[in-house]
Amino acid sequence: MSTDGQPGPLHRNHAFMVLLLGQTASSIGSSMTGLVFPLIGYALTGSTLLAGVAATSVLVGELAGRLVSGALVDRWAKRRVIVLANLTAALAVASLAAAELLGHLVLAHLMIAGLVLGLADSFLAPASSASVRQVVPPEQLPLAYTRLQARDHVASLVGPPLGGALYSIARSVPFVVDTVSYLAYAAGASRLRTDLRSDAPTGNSLLTDARAGVHFVWHHHVVRSVLLWGGLFNFAMAYVFTAVTLRLVRAGVTPAAIGLVDTCAAAAGLLGAVIAPTIVARFRSGLLTIVTGLALALLVAPMGLTINVVVTGALFAAGFLLLPANNSAISAYISNATPQHLQARVNAASGLVALGFAPLAPPVAGVLIIALGDVGSMLAGSVFLFLSLVPLLTDREVVALGRPDTWRPAP
């Protein structure tokens, strides 16, 4: 807090910086693993469908965990949750590295480790999000979330090419580095000066507490519509990224070159994160979300005409310029609209809605590449993105959603 009563700059907020830097290290490792999972799945099986199933295991684990994770995180000390979730994820990834080094890695092990990773993240994400809301003043939330978006895009910029390069050295190396990244976040969180305990009441049953988050999401009109869009949008983007990756693998493109596609998208996202505070402050949040989804829908269709990683990366880059501002605005709005004692539960319920369709994307991509071919499979991705806009365009309150300075904070 500054001497004039205004909150100090975010870079001097020790708790926020610990969370930001810890999540950055972990996100870079996870970004590597996200690229490597379908590559190893394909290497183990030779099947695009089974490779997609392997990639889906992480999402399935996360969705299963989010059924109860929010209610538990709101009851527990969030610092402890962050540390234990990171240690659990580190153990799962380390087991993959060890199995690969010993020559015993099989698809079943890859999928089980993916389930554990997803389960760990189902606790890590609500705990991290609720902690940010607890240590950052409401008026700084939009700026904080633009910083978090920049973190995500730094991870996406560094992770995939690094993962591809390390995979080219040895298939175990990306898992070793990811293990270190989880341990780094656990170490950073353990140094937080507060346990980040919640003031949520604990007299209710776990089921009742979990339902409270779902109840809030469903009965808050704007939040519900935005998250329905998010679920459809995330399915469509997961489909597109998986389809692009599998198409390039089948065409014989090297893992390092495939990582370049993600690098182009992440570089544009990082640039978008730099300009995000200005965009969020100047443009209506509802309109921003609609324009972002429309731009990506238009840019995905031409990807079916090429396997050139530079062209594909450039198309992703054009679509990703507005994405950080959009994500920052939506995340800040939901956090601002949610009472403090419901933060983790609403985050978990939001994740359940936003990610609910995503596990279907990799196997659907594997099937449609075979059934529709290169052009048809990417046109399908474009159609999925157009359809995701329906919940936004049919909700007048979302279309009219204003800038952050017009939002009403939760009581």
TIDREN-538893 format. One record per residue (C-alpha): residue number from 1; residue in one letter; y, z, x. Coordinates in steps of 0.5 Angstrom, whole numbers. Layout:
N
+-----+---+-------+-------+-------+
!   k ! r !     v !     w !     u !
+-----+---+-------+-------+-------+
! NUM ! A !     Y !     Z !     X !
...
+-----+---+-------+-------+-------+
//
This chain:
411
+-----+---+-------+-------+-------+
!   k ! r !     v !     w !     u !
+-----+---+-------+-------+-------+
!   1 ! M !     0 !     0 !     0 !
!   2 ! S !     7 !    -2 !     3 !
!   3 ! T !    13 !     3 !     3 !
!   4 ! D !    16 !    -1 !    -3 !
!   5 ! G !    10 !     1 !    -7 !
!   6 ! Q !     7 !    -6 !    -7 !
!   7 ! P !     0 !    -7 !    -5 !
!   8 ! G !     0 !    -9 !     3 !
!   9 ! P !    -3 !   -16 !     5 !
!  10 ! L !   -10 !   -17 !     4 !
!  11 ! H !   -11 !   -18 !    12 !
!  12 ! R !   -10 !   -11 !    12 !
!  13 ! N !   -14 !    -8 !     7 !
!  14 ! H !   -20 !    -6 !    11 !
!  15 ! A !   -25 !    -6 !     6 !
!  16 ! F !   -24 !   -13 !     3 !
!  17 ! M !   -24 !   -15 !    10 !
!  18 ! V !   -31 !   -12 !    12 !
!  19 ! L !   -33 !   -15 !     5 !
!  20 ! L !   -30 !   -22 !     7 !
!  21 ! L !   -33 !   -22 !    14 !
!  22 ! G !   -40 !   -20 !    12 !
!  23 ! Q !   -41 !   -24 !     7 !
!  24 ! T !   -38 !   -30 !    11 !
!  25 ! A !   -44 !   -29 !    16 !
!  26 ! S !   -49 !   -28 !    11 !
!  27 ! S !   -47 !   -34 !     7 !
!  28 ! I !   -47 !   -39 !    13 !
!  29 ! G !   -54 !   -37 !    14 !
!  30 ! S !   -56 !   -38 !     7 !
!  31 ! S !   -52 !   -45 !     7 !
!  32 ! M !   -57 !   -46 !    13 !
!  33 ! T !   -63 !   -44 !     9 !
!  34 ! G !   -61 !   -48 !     3 !
!  35 ! L !   -62 !   -54 !     7 !
!  36 ! V !   -68 !   -52 !    11 !
!  37 ! F !   -72 !   -50 !     4 !
!  38 ! P !   -73 !   -57 !     1 !
!  39 ! L !   -74 !   -60 !     8 !
!  40 ! I !   -80 !   -55 !    10 !
!  41 ! G !   -83 !   -56 !     3 !
!  42 ! Y !   -83 !   -63 !     4 !
!  43 ! A !   -86 !   -63 !    11 !
!  44 ! L !   -91 !   -58 !     9 !
!  45 ! T !   -93 !   -62 !     3 !
!  46 ! G !   -90 !   -69 !     3 !
!  47 ! S !   -88 !   -69 !    -4 !
!  48 ! T !   -81 !   -69 !    -7 !
!  49 ! L !   -83 !   -65 !   -13 !
!  50 ! L !   -87 !   -60 !    -9 !
!  51 ! A !   -81 !   -59 !    -4 !
!  52 ! G !   -76 !   -59 !   -10 !
!  53 ! V !   -81 !   -53 !   -13 !
!  54 ! A !   -80 !   -49 !    -6 !
!  55 ! A !   -72 !   -50 !    -7 !
!  56 ! T !   -73 !   -47 !   -14 !
!  57 ! S !   -76 !   -41 !   -12 !
!  58 ! V !   -70 !   -38 !    -9 !
!  59 ! L !   -66 !   -39 !   -16 !
!  60 ! V !   -72 !   -36 !   -20 !
!  61 ! G !   -72 !   -30 !   -16 !
!  62 ! E !   -64 !   -29 !   -17 !
!  63 ! L !   -65 !   -30 !   -25 !
!  64 ! A !   -70 !   -25 !   -26 !
!  65 ! G !   -67 !   -20 !   -22 !
!  66 ! R !   -60 !   -21 !   -26 !
!  67 ! L !   -64 !   -19 !   -32 !
!  68 ! V !   -63 !   -11 !   -29 !
!  69 ! S !   -59 !   -12 !   -23 !
!  70 ! G !   -52 !   -11 !   -26 !
!  71 ! A !   -54 !    -5 !   -30 !
!  72 ! L !   -57 !    -2 !   -24 !
!  73 ! V !   -51 !    -4 !   -19 !
!  74 ! D !   -46 !     0 !   -24 !
!  75 ! R !   -50 !     6 !   -23 !
!  76 ! W !   -51 !     6 !   -16 !
!  77 ! A !   -46 !     7 !   -10 !
!  78 ! K !   -45 !    -1 !    -8 !
!  79 ! R !   -45 !     0 !    -1 !
!  80 ! R !   -52 !     2 !    -1 !
!  81 ! V !   -54 !    -3 !    -5 !
!  82 ! I !   -50 !    -8 !    -1 !
!  83 ! V !   -54 !    -6 !     6 !
!  84 ! L !   -61 !    -5 !     2 !
!  85 ! A !   -60 !   -12 !    -1 !
!  86 ! N !   -59 !   -15 !     6 !
!  87 ! L !   -64 !   -12 !    10 !
!  88 ! T !   -69 !   -14 !     4 !
!  89 ! A !   -67 !   -21 !     5 !
!  90 ! A !   -67 !   -21 !    13 !
!  91 ! L !   -74 !   -18 !    12 !
!  92 ! A !   -76 !   -24 !     8 !
!  93 ! V !   -73 !   -29 !    12 !
!  94 ! A !   -76 !   -26 !    19 !
!  95 ! S !   -83 !   -27 !    16 !
!  96 ! L !   -82 !   -34 !    15 !
!  97 ! A !   -80 !   -35 !    22 !
!  98 ! A !   -86 !   -31 !    24 !
!  99 ! A !   -91 !   -35 !    20 !
! 100 ! E !   -88 !   -42 !    23 !
! 101 ! L !   -88 !   -39 !    30 !
! 102 ! L !   -95 !   -37 !    29 !
! 103 ! G !   -97 !   -44 !    26 !
! 104 ! H !   -99 !   -41 !    19 !
! 105 ! L !   -93 !   -42 !    14 !
! 106 ! V !   -96 !   -45 !     8 !
! 107 ! L !   -92 !   -47 !     1 !
! 108 ! A !   -94 !   -41 !    -2 !
! 109 ! H !   -91 !   -36 !     3 !
! 110 ! L !   -85 !   -40 !     3 !
! 111 ! M !   -84 !   -40 !    -5 !
! 112 ! I !   -86 !   -32 !    -5 !
! 113 ! A !   -80 !   -31 !     1 !
! 114 ! G !   -75 !   -35 !    -4 !
! 115 ! L !   -77 !   -31 !    -9 !
! 116 ! V !   -75 !   -25 !    -5 !
! 117 ! L !   -69 !   -28 !    -3 !
! 118 ! G !   -67 !   -29 !   -10 !
! 119 ! L !   -68 !   -22 !   -12 !
! 120 ! A !   -64 !   -19 !    -6 !
! 121 ! D !   -58 !   -24 !    -8 !
! 122 ! S !   -59 !   -22 !   -15 !
! 123 ! F !   -57 !   -15 !   -13 !
! 124 ! L !   -52 !   -17 !    -7 !
! 125 ! A !   -48 !   -22 !   -11 !
! 126 ! P !   -46 !   -17 !   -17 !
! 127 ! A !   -45 !   -11 !   -12 !
! 128 ! S !   -40 !   -15 !    -7 !
! 129 ! S !   -36 !   -18 !   -13 !
! 130 ! A !   -35 !   -11 !   -17 !
! 131 ! S !   -33 !    -8 !   -10 !
! 132 ! V !   -28 !   -13 !    -9 !
! 133 ! R !   -25 !   -12 !   -16 !
! 134 ! Q !   -25 !    -4 !   -14 !
! 135 ! V !   -22 !    -5 !    -7 !
! 136 ! V !   -17 !   -11 !    -9 !
! 137 ! P !   -11 !    -9 !   -14 !
! 138 ! P !   -11 !   -14 !   -20 !
! 139 ! E !    -4 !   -18 !   -18 !
! 140 ! Q !    -8 !   -20 !   -12 !
! 141 ! L !   -14 !   -22 !   -15 !
! 142 ! P !   -13 !   -29 !   -15 !
! 143 ! L !   -11 !   -29 !    -8 !
! 144 ! A !   -17 !   -25 !    -6 !
! 145 ! Y !   -22 !   -30 !   -10 !
! 146 ! T !   -18 !   -36 !    -6 !
! 147 ! R !   -20 !   -33 !     1 !
! 148 ! L !   -27 !   -32 !    -2 !
! 149 ! Q !   -27 !   -39 !    -4 !
! 150 ! A !   -25 !   -41 !     3 !
! 151 ! R !   -31 !   -37 !     6 !
! 152 ! D !   -36 !   -40 !     2 !
! 153 ! H !   -33 !   -47 !     4 !
! 154 ! V !   -33 !   -45 !    12 !
! 155 ! A !   -40 !   -43 !    11 !
! 156 ! S !   -42 !   -50 !     7 !
! 157 ! L !   -38 !   -53 !    13 !
! 158 ! V !   -42 !   -50 !    19 !
! 159 ! G !   -49 !   -48 !    15 !
! 160 ! P !   -52 !   -55 !    14 !
! 161 ! P !   -50 !   -58 !    20 !
! 162 ! L !   -52 !   -52 !    24 !
! 163 ! G !   -59 !   -51 !    20 !
! 164 ! G !   -60 !   -59 !    21 !
! 165 ! A !   -59 !   -58 !    28 !
! 166 ! L !   -63 !   -52 !    29 !
! 167 ! Y !   -69 !   -55 !    25 !
! 168 ! S !   -69 !   -61 !    30 !
! 169 ! I !   -70 !   -56 !    35 !
! 170 ! A !   -76 !   -52 !    32 !
! 171 ! R !   -77 !   -51 !    24 !
! 172 ! S !   -77 !   -43 !    26 !
! 173 ! V !   -70 !   -43 !    29 !
! 174 ! P !   -66 !   -43 !    22 !
! 175 ! F !   -70 !   -37 !    20 !
! 176 ! V !   -68 !   -33 !    26 !
! 177 ! V !   -61 !   -34 !    25 !
! 178 ! D !   -61 !   -33 !    18 !
! 179 ! T !   -64 !   -26 !    19 !
! 180 ! V !   -59 !   -25 !    24 !
! 181 ! S !   -53 !   -26 !    19 !
! 182 ! Y !   -56 !   -22 !    14 !
! 183 ! L !   -57 !   -16 !    19 !
! 184 ! A !   -49 !   -17 !    21 !
! 185 ! Y !   -47 !   -16 !    13 !
! 186 ! A !   -51 !   -10 !    13 !
! 187 ! A !   -48 !    -7 !    19 !
! 188 ! G !   -41 !    -9 !    17 !
! 189 ! A !   -42 !    -6 !    10 !
! 190 ! S !   -45 !     0 !    13 !
! 191 ! R !   -38 !     2 !    16 !
! 192 ! L !   -34 !     2 !    10 !
! 193 ! R !   -30 !     8 !     9 !
! 194 ! T !   -33 !     9 !     2 !
! 195 ! D !   -39 !     9 !    -2 !
! 196 ! L !   -36 !     5 !    -8 !
! 197 ! R !   -39 !     9 !   -13 !
! 198 ! S !   -38 !     7 !   -20 !
! 199 ! D !   -35 !    11 !   -26 !
! 200 ! A !   -39 !     8 !   -31 !
! 201 ! P !   -43 !    12 !   -35 !
! 202 ! T !   -50 !    13 !   -34 !
! 203 ! G !   -53 !    17 !   -40 !
! 204 ! N !   -55 !    10 !   -43 !
! 205 ! S !   -62 !     7 !   -42 !
! 206 ! L !   -62 !     1 !   -37 !
! 207 ! L !   -63 !    -4 !   -43 !
! 208 ! T !   -57 !    -1 !   -47 !
! 209 ! D !   -53 !    -2 !   -40 !
! 210 ! A !   -56 !    -9 !   -39 !
! 211 ! R !   -54 !   -11 !   -46 !
! 212 ! A !   -47 !    -9 !   -45 !
! 213 ! G !   -46 !   -14 !   -40 !
! 214 ! V !   -49 !   -19 !   -44 !
! 215 ! H !   -45 !   -17 !   -50 !
! 216 ! F !   -38 !   -17 !   -47 !
! 217 ! V !   -40 !   -24 !   -44 !
! 218 ! W !   -42 !   -27 !   -51 !
! 219 ! H !   -36 !   -24 !   -55 !
! 220 ! H !   -31 !   -26 !   -50 !
! 221 ! H !   -29 !   -33 !   -53 !
! 222 ! V !   -26 !   -36 !   -46 !
! 223 ! V !   -31 !   -33 !   -42 !
! 224 ! R !   -37 !   -35 !   -46 !
! 225 ! S !   -35 !   -42 !   -46 !
! 226 ! V !   -33 !   -42 !   -39 !
! 227 ! L !   -40 !   -40 !   -37 !
! 228 ! L !   -44 !   -44 !   -41 !
! 229 ! W !   -40 !   -50 !   -38 !
! 230 ! G !   -42 !   -47 !   -31 !
! 231 ! G !   -49 !   -46 !   -33 !
! 232 ! L !   -49 !   -54 !   -34 !
! 233 ! F !   -45 !   -56 !   -28 !
! 234 ! N !   -49 !   -52 !   -23 !
! 235 ! F !   -55 !   -55 !   -26 !
! 236 ! A !   -52 !   -62 !   -25 !
! 237 ! M !   -49 !   -60 !   -18 !
! 238 ! A !   -56 !   -57 !   -16 !
! 239 ! Y !   -59 !   -64 !   -19 !
! 240 ! V !   -54 !   -68 !   -15 !
! 241 ! F !   -55 !   -65 !    -8 !
! 242 ! T !   -63 !   -64 !    -9 !
! 243 ! A !   -63 !   -72 !   -11 !
! 244 ! V !   -59 !   -74 !    -5 !
! 245 ! T !   -62 !   -70 !     0 !
! 246 ! L !   -69 !   -72 !    -2 !
! 247 ! R !   -67 !   -79 !    -2 !
! 248 ! L !   -64 !   -79 !     5 !
! 249 ! V !   -71 !   -75 !     7 !
! 250 ! R !   -75 !   -81 !     4 !
! 251 ! A !   -71 !   -86 !     7 !
! 252 ! G !   -72 !   -83 !    14 !
! 253 ! V !   -65 !   -80 !    15 !
! 254 ! T !   -65 !   -74 !    20 !
! 255 ! P !   -64 !   -67 !    18 !
! 256 ! A !   -58 !   -67 !    23 !
! 257 ! A !   -55 !   -73 !    19 !
! 258 ! I !   -57 !   -70 !    12 !
! 259 ! G !   -53 !   -64 !    14 !
! 260 ! L !   -47 !   -69 !    15 !
! 261 ! V !   -46 !   -70 !     8 !
! 262 ! D !   -46 !   -62 !     6 !
! 263 ! T !   -41 !   -62 !    12 !
! 264 ! C !   -36 !   -67 !     9 !
! 265 ! A !   -36 !   -64 !     2 !
! 266 ! A !   -35 !   -57 !     6 !
! 267 ! A !   -29 !   -60 !    10 !
! 268 ! A !   -26 !   -62 !     4 !
! 269 ! G !   -27 !   -56 !     0 !
! 270 ! L !   -24 !   -52 !     6 !
! 271 ! L !   -18 !   -56 !     5 !
! 272 ! G !   -18 !   -55 !    -2 !
! 273 ! A !   -19 !   -47 !    -1 !
! 274 ! V !   -12 !   -48 !     3 !
! 275 ! I !    -8 !   -51 !    -2 !
! 276 ! A !   -12 !   -47 !    -8 !
! 277 ! P !    -7 !   -41 !    -8 !
! 278 ! T !    -1 !   -46 !   -10 !
! 279 ! I !    -6 !   -50 !   -15 !
! 280 ! V !    -8 !   -44 !   -18 !
! 281 ! A !    -1 !   -41 !   -19 !
! 282 ! R !     2 !   -48 !   -22 !
! 283 ! F !    -3 !   -51 !   -26 !
! 284 ! R !    -6 !   -48 !   -33 !
! 285 ! S !   -13 !   -46 !   -31 !
! 286 ! G !   -16 !   -49 !   -37 !
! 287 ! L !   -14 !   -56 !   -35 !
! 288 ! L !   -16 !   -55 !   -28 !
! 289 ! T !   -23 !   -54 !   -30 !
! 290 ! I !   -23 !   -60 !   -34 !
! 291 ! V !   -20 !   -64 !   -29 !
! 292 ! T !   -25 !   -62 !   -23 !
! 293 ! G !   -31 !   -63 !   -27 !
! 294 ! L !   -29 !   -70 !   -29 !
! 295 ! A !   -27 !   -72 !   -22 !
! 296 ! L !   -34 !   -70 !   -20 !
! 297 ! A !   -38 !   -74 !   -26 !
! 298 ! L !   -34 !   -80 !   -24 !
! 299 ! L !   -35 !   -80 !   -16 !
! 300 ! V !   -43 !   -78 !   -17 !
! 301 ! A !   -45 !   -85 !   -20 !
! 302 ! P !   -43 !   -89 !   -14 !
! 303 ! M !   -48 !   -85 !    -9 !
! 304 ! G !   -54 !   -89 !   -12 !
! 305 ! L !   -52 !   -95 !    -9 !
! 306 ! T !   -52 !   -92 !    -1 !
! 307 ! I !   -56 !   -88 !     4 !
! 308 ! N !   -50 !   -88 !     8 !
! 309 ! V !   -49 !   -81 !    10 !
! 310 ! V !   -41 !   -82 !    11 !
! 311 ! V !   -40 !   -86 !     5 !
! 312 ! T !   -44 !   -80 !     1 !
! 313 ! G !   -40 !   -75 !     4 !
! 314 ! A !   -34 !   -78 !     3 !
! 315 ! L !   -35 !   -78 !    -4 !
! 316 ! F !   -37 !   -71 !    -4 !
! 317 ! A !   -31 !   -69 !    -1 !
! 318 ! A !   -26 !   -73 !    -6 !
! 319 ! G !   -30 !   -69 !   -11 !
! 320 ! F !   -29 !   -62 !    -8 !
! 321 ! L !   -22 !   -62 !    -6 !
! 322 ! L !   -20 !   -59 !   -13 !
! 323 ! L !   -27 !   -54 !   -13 !
! 324 ! P !   -24 !   -48 !    -9 !
! 325 ! A !   -18 !   -48 !   -14 !
! 326 ! N !   -22 !   -48 !   -20 !
! 327 ! N !   -27 !   -43 !   -18 !
! 328 ! S !   -22 !   -38 !   -16 !
! 329 ! A !   -18 !   -39 !   -22 !
! 330 ! I !   -25 !   -38 !   -26 !
! 331 ! S !   -27 !   -32 !   -22 !
! 332 ! A !   -21 !   -29 !   -22 !
! 333 ! Y !   -20 !   -29 !   -30 !
! 334 ! I !   -27 !   -26 !   -31 !
! 335 ! S !   -26 !   -21 !   -26 !
! 336 ! N !   -19 !   -19 !   -29 !
! 337 ! A !   -21 !   -19 !   -36 !
! 338 ! T !   -27 !   -15 !   -35 !
! 339 ! P !   -26 !    -7 !   -35 !
! 340 ! Q !   -28 !    -4 !   -28 !
! 341 ! H !   -34 !     0 !   -31 !
! 342 ! L !   -37 !    -7 !   -33 !
! 343 ! Q !   -36 !   -11 !   -27 !
! 344 ! A !   -43 !   -11 !   -24 !
! 345 ! R !   -46 !   -12 !   -31 !
! 346 ! V !   -41 !   -18 !   -33 !
! 347 ! N !   -42 !   -21 !   -26 !
! 348 ! A !   -50 !   -20 !   -27 !
! 349 ! A !   -50 !   -23 !   -34 !
! 350 ! S !   -45 !   -29 !   -32 !
! 351 ! G !   -49 !   -31 !   -26 !
! 352 ! L !   -55 !   -31 !   -31 !
! 353 ! V !   -51 !   -36 !   -36 !
! 354 ! A !   -48 !   -40 !   -30 !
! 355 ! L !   -55 !   -40 !   -26 !
! 356 ! G !   -60 !   -40 !   -32 !
! 357 ! F !   -61 !   -48 !   -32 !
! 358 ! A !   -61 !   -49 !   -24 !
! 359 ! P !   -68 !   -47 !   -23 !
! 360 ! L !   -70 !   -54 !   -27 !
! 361 ! A !   -65 !   -58 !   -22 !
! 362 ! P !   -70 !   -59 !   -16 !
! 363 ! P !   -76 !   -61 !   -20 !
! 364 ! V !   -72 !   -65 !   -25 !
! 365 ! A !   -69 !   -69 !   -19 !
! 366 ! G !   -76 !   -70 !   -15 !
! 367 ! V !   -79 !   -73 !   -22 !
! 368 ! L !   -73 !   -77 !   -23 !
! 369 ! I !   -72 !   -80 !   -16 !
! 370 ! I !   -79 !   -83 !   -17 !
! 371 ! A !   -78 !   -85 !   -25 !
! 372 ! L !   -71 !   -88 !   -24 !
! 373 ! G !   -70 !   -90 !   -17 !
! 374 ! D !   -64 !   -89 !   -13 !
! 375 ! V !   -59 !   -92 !   -17 !
! 376 ! G !   -62 !   -89 !   -24 !
! 377 ! S !   -63 !   -82 !   -21 !
! 378 ! M !   -55 !   -81 !   -19 !
! 379 ! L !   -53 !   -84 !   -26 !
! 380 ! A !   -57 !   -79 !   -29 !
! 381 ! G !   -53 !   -74 !   -25 !
! 382 ! S !   -46 !   -77 !   -27 !
! 383 ! V !   -49 !   -76 !   -34 !
! 384 ! F !   -51 !   -69 !   -33 !
! 385 ! L !   -44 !   -67 !   -30 !
! 386 ! F !   -40 !   -71 !   -36 !
! 387 ! L !   -44 !   -67 !   -41 !
! 388 ! S !   -43 !   -60 !   -38 !
! 389 ! L !   -36 !   -61 !   -40 !
! 390 ! V !   -37 !   -61 !   -48 !
! 391 ! P !   -36 !   -53 !   -48 !
! 392 ! L !   -30 !   -54 !   -45 !
! 393 ! L !   -27 !   -60 !   -49 !
! 394 ! T !   -29 !   -56 !   -56 !
! 395 ! D !   -26 !   -50 !   -54 !
! 396 ! R !   -18 !   -50 !   -56 !
! 397 ! E !   -17 !   -43 !   -52 !
! 398 ! V !   -20 !   -46 !   -46 !
! 399 ! V !   -16 !   -52 !   -46 !
! 400 ! A !   -10 !   -48 !   -47 !
! 401 ! L !   -12 !   -43 !   -42 !
! 402 ! G !    -5 !   -42 !   -38 !
! 403 ! R !    -4 !   -40 !   -31 !
! 404 ! P !    -5 !   -33 !   -28 !
! 405 ! D !     1 !   -30 !   -29 !
! 406 ! T !     0 !   -31 !   -37 !
! 407 ! W !    -7 !   -27 !   -37 !
! 408 ! R !    -7 !   -20 !   -40 !
! 409 ! P !   -11 !   -15 !   -36 !
! 410 ! A !   -17 !   -11 !   -38 !
! 411 ! P !   -15 !    -4 !   -41 !
+-----+---+-------+-------+-------+
//
